[in-house]
Amino acid sequence: MSVPSVADHYARHLAEVYAWMVGGHEAAIARGETELDGLGIANAGRGRALDLGAGFGTHTIPLARRGYDVTAVDGSALLLEQLRSLDPSERIHTVEGDLLEALEDSEPGLQLVLCMGDTLTHLDDEGAAETLVRLAAERLAPGGRLLLTFRDYSTMTEGEVRSFTVRTSEEREARCTLTREGDRVRVQDHLRERKGTGWVVRASSYRKLCLSPDAVASQLERVGLRCARSSGSMLAIVGTREAETKA
């Protein structure tokens, strides 16, 4: 039996409850503000930013509020619709589609390229992740930065299973199970919702990449980006294109 793609999983199962799962729009955007602060993104920013896997704007909206002109790219029409409702700012332009295609179509001179919230592991394979890093490096302005955050599934052993509760309320319960399968981890999302006097249970699954943090950092360095790393609930890797110096 085939496993749904990331886009299918979000369209059929995850997108409509995603905001609830992460604690609501306002709480998620507040966390986005904090994450950007921790990565050293200026409150009085300027220039163009590209947010890959923007969702409903966890980082896009804070960036626009800081003065950046942001292109928000996502495969979910529903999440982008939520973003536009939350902040119809003229500083934000939304694009529904493939992340790599949007990056390839972007004009050089970007101050920021973001691929955060574990989006990097949604790509098809390690080659796609390397392509994202290379394209981003080519499109960054001098001094521009590539911001990556992702979870390190490479520490899981083959066949290892991890299960946890994502969120519960009186009306819903969301649980997730991760299973290591070769160079992927299978993600099984289970949602239990109250319907009238009973409960309805539905589930869907998709696969994520198991990316090695060392390999990702090495790729940034190979394309000429100065690399810094930090750890938290997700690993963060920031690559900076060196500023041009006058002869």
C-alpha positions in Angstrom: 0.0 0.0 0.0 1.4 3.4 -1.1 2.1 6.1 1.5 0.5 9.5 0.8 2.7 12.3 -0.3 3.3 15.2 2.1 0.9 17.4 0.0 -1.8 14.7 0.1 -1.4 14.2 3.9 -1.9 17.9 4.6 -4.8 18.2 2.2 -6.7 15.1 3.5 -5.8 15.2 7.1 -3.5 17.7 8.7 -4.1 21.2 7.3 -7.6 21.7 8.7 -6.5 20.9 12.3 -2.9 22.1 12.0 -3.5 25.5 13.8 -5.3 23.7 16.6 -2.4 21.1 16.9 0.2 23.8 17.4 -1.8 25.7 20.0 -3.6 28.3 17.8 -2.5 31.0 15.4 -1.6 33.6 17.9 0.5 31.3 20.1 2.4 29.9 17.0 3.1 33.4 15.7 4.4 34.5 19.1 6.7 31.4 19.1 7.8 32.4 15.6 8.8 35.9 16.9 10.8 34.3 19.7 12.6 31.9 17.3 13.5 34.8 15.0 14.9 36.7 17.9 17.0 33.7 18.9 18.4 33.5 15.4 19.4 37.1 15.5 16.9 38.4 12.9 16.6 42.2 13.4 13.4 43.8 14.6 14.0 46.6 12.0 14.7 44.5 9.0 14.6 45.3 5.4 14.9 43.6 2.0 13.3 40.5 0.6 12.7 37.2 2.4 11.5 33.9 1.1 9.7 31.6 3.5 9.6 28.0 2.2 6.9 25.9 3.9 5.3 29.1 5.4 2.1 27.4 6.5 -0.3 30.0 8.0 2.6 32.5 8.6 4.4 31.4 11.8 7.5 33.2 10.6 6.2 35.1 7.6 4.0 37.4 9.7 6.7 38.3 12.2 9.1 39.0 9.3 6.6 41.3 7.6 6.1 43.1 10.9 9.8 43.6 11.1 10.0 45.3 7.7 10.8 42.5 5.3 8.9 42.0 2.0 8.1 38.3 2.3 7.2 35.6 -0.3 5.4 32.8 1.6 5.5 29.5 -0.2 3.5 26.4 0.8 1.8 23.4 -0.8 -1.4 23.9 1.2 -4.0 26.3 -0.2 -5.9 26.2 3.1 -2.9 27.2 5.2 -2.0 30.1 2.8 -5.6 31.2 3.0 -5.4 31.4 6.8 -2.2 33.4 6.4 -3.8 36.0 4.2 -6.7 36.2 6.6 -4.4 36.7 9.6 -2.3 39.4 7.9 -3.3 40.9 4.6 -0.2 43.1 4.6 1.1 44.3 1.2 4.5 43.1 2.4 3.3 39.5 2.1 3.0 37.6 -1.2 1.7 34.0 -1.1 2.6 31.3 -3.6 1.0 27.8 -3.6 3.3 25.3 -5.1 6.6 23.4 -5.0 9.3 24.8 -2.7 12.2 24.1 -5.0 10.5 25.6 -8.0 9.6 28.7 -6.1 13.2 29.0 -4.9 14.6 28.5 -8.4 12.2 31.2 -9.8 13.3 33.7 -7.1 15.4 36.7 -8.1 18.9 36.9 -6.5 19.4 39.4 -3.7 17.4 37.8 -1.0 18.3 38.9 2.6 16.7 35.8 4.1 15.7 32.3 2.9 13.8 30.3 5.6 13.0 26.6 5.6 11.8 26.1 9.2 9.4 24.0 11.3 10.8 20.6 10.1 9.9 21.5 6.4 13.4 20.4 5.2 12.6 16.8 6.1 9.5 16.9 3.9 11.6 17.0 0.7 11.7 13.9 -1.5 15.3 12.9 -0.9 18.7 14.1 0.3 19.5 15.4 -3.2 16.5 17.7 -3.0 17.8 19.0 0.3 21.2 19.7 -1.2 19.5 21.4 -4.1 17.6 23.7 -1.8 20.8 24.7 0.0 22.6 25.3 -3.3 19.8 27.4 -4.8 19.4 29.4 -1.6 23.1 30.2 -1.5 23.0 31.4 -5.1 20.1 33.7 -4.4 21.3 35.3 -1.1 22.6 38.8 -1.1 26.0 39.4 0.4 25.4 39.1 4.2 22.1 37.3 3.6 21.2 34.2 5.6 19.7 30.8 5.1 17.7 29.7 8.2 17.0 26.0 8.6 15.3 24.2 11.5 14.5 20.5 11.5 14.2 17.5 13.8 17.1 15.0 13.9 15.5 11.6 13.1 18.9 10.1 12.2 19.4 9.1 15.8 16.6 6.6 15.5 17.5 3.0 14.8 16.0 0.8 12.1 12.5 -0.3 13.1 12.5 2.0 16.2 9.0 3.3 17.1 8.2 6.5 19.1 4.7 7.5 20.0 3.5 10.7 21.7 0.5 12.8 22.2 0.5 16.1 20.2 -2.4 17.8 21.9 -5.6 17.0 23.6 -8.8 19.0 24.4 -12.4 18.2 25.2 -13.3 17.8 21.6 -10.1 16.4 20.1 -7.0 14.3 20.7 -4.1 14.1 18.3 -1.4 11.5 18.5 1.7 10.7 16.4 3.7 7.6 15.9 7.2 7.7 14.2 8.8 4.5 12.8 12.3 4.4 11.3 12.3 2.8 7.8 15.6 3.0 6.1 16.6 6.6 5.3 13.0 7.7 6.1 10.8 7.9 9.2 7.1 7.0 8.7 4.9 9.6 10.4 1.4 8.3 11.4 -1.0 11.0 12.6 -4.1 9.9 14.5 -6.9 12.3 15.2 -9.9 11.5 17.5 -12.7 14.0 17.3 -16.0 14.3 19.1 -19.0 14.1 16.7 -22.3 14.5 18.5 -22.5 11.9 21.3 -19.7 9.8 19.9 -16.1 9.9 18.6 -14.7 9.6 15.1 -11.1 8.4 14.6 -9.1 9.0 11.4 -5.5 8.5 10.5 -3.0 9.3 7.8 0.7 8.8 7.2 3.6 10.1 5.2 7.3 9.9 5.2 10.0 12.3 6.3 13.7 12.3 5.6 16.3 11.3 8.3 18.8 14.1 7.7 22.1 14.1 9.4 22.8 17.6 11.0 26.5 17.2 10.2 25.7 16.4 6.5 23.4 19.4 6.2 26.0 21.7 7.9 28.7 20.4 5.6 26.5 21.1 2.5 26.1 24.7 3.6 29.9 25.1 4.0 30.5 23.5 0.5 28.3 26.1 -1.1 30.3 28.9 0.6 28.0 29.7 3.6 29.5 30.4 7.0 27.6 28.0 9.3 26.4 28.3 12.9 24.4 25.7 14.8 22.2 25.7 17.9 19.9 23.1 19.5 16.5 23.2 21.0 13.2 21.5 20.3 14.5 21.5 16.8 18.1 21.8 15.5 18.8 25.2 13.9 21.4 25.7 11.3 22.1 29.2 9.9 24.2 29.8 6.9 25.5 33.3 6.1 26.8 34.5 2.8 29.9 36.5 3.4 29.6 40.2 2.7 31.5 41.5 -0.3 34.6 43.4 0.5 36.0 46.4 -1.5 39.3 45.8 -3.2 
